[in-house]
């Protein structure tokens, strides 16, 4: 049985995968990785450690910044057979999430961010609660969006701005992409550029979907993960 590791992104948490976990567990072992959101090099280290403990084929599924983290996974850490980017950053070496989101015009994230300086240096970044619904998850209901805004986890400024310091895992592992037409964090055009240069096996753009396509359209995500798992057998 293959293992699916779900890697959440910034301004969210592992429970953002709740809508896909149950259907995926019918055919796979599922682990929702608790992404620290401190910076790509920092965040990928325990993910590599986790992968090294697992036997059998592994599918990595990343949302948003989580895609940047799985892109940095050590190719020798384990039997990673596929990558599924769910509105995720498939960075090129030397590229940061901030520069990748600017591959095409349209991101409005920067104007919604609130900085909290850290005593250790740098800053945590949150999306302003009053702007969260429209910016992050406009295709969800208001009550759900407001709860997500309150429980969002911050990412460091370094997490969004530091470049990928390793090779890109998609250079040696097949990839699949799904993203929303109305993503306001990472424009659909930027997703398409990343998918094209990765040589994606399939690219799915969901009409009317926001940045949280995995929450608002879980069936499409589950289907794509299933396709990736079947192709890897």
Secondary structure as GFF3:
##gff-version 3
##sequence-region A 1 233
A	DSSP	beta_strand	3	7	.	.	.	ID=ss1
A	DSSP	three_ten_helix	14	17	.	.	.	ID=ss2
A	DSSP	alpha_helix	18	25	.	.	.	ID=ss3
A	DSSP	beta_strand	29	33	.	.	.	ID=ss4
A	DSSP	alpha_helix	40	52	.	.	.	ID=ss5
A	DSSP	beta_strand	58	63	.	.	.	ID=ss6
A	DSSP	alpha_helix	65	71	.	.	.	ID=ss7
A	DSSP	beta_strand	80	86	.	.	.	ID=ss8
A	DSSP	alpha_helix	97	101	.	.	.	ID=ss9
A	DSSP	three_ten_helix	110	112	.	.	.	ID=ss10
A	DSSP	beta_strand	113	117	.	.	.	ID=ss11
A	DSSP	beta_strand	123	127	.	.	.	ID=ss12
A	DSSP	alpha_helix	129	136	.	.	.	ID=ss13
A	DSSP	alpha_helix	142	151	.	.	.	ID=ss14
A	DSSP	beta_strand	155	156	.	.	.	ID=ss15
A	DSSP	alpha_helix	157	161	.	.	.	ID=ss16
A	DSSP	three_ten_helix	169	171	.	.	.	ID=ss17
A	DSSP	beta_strand	175	180	.	.	.	ID=ss18
A	DSSP	alpha_helix	188	198	.	.	.	ID=ss19
A	DSSP	beta_strand	202	206	.	.	.	ID=ss20
A	DSSP	alpha_helix	213	216	.	.	.	ID=ss21
A	DSSP	alpha_helix	218	232	.	.	.	ID=ss22
###
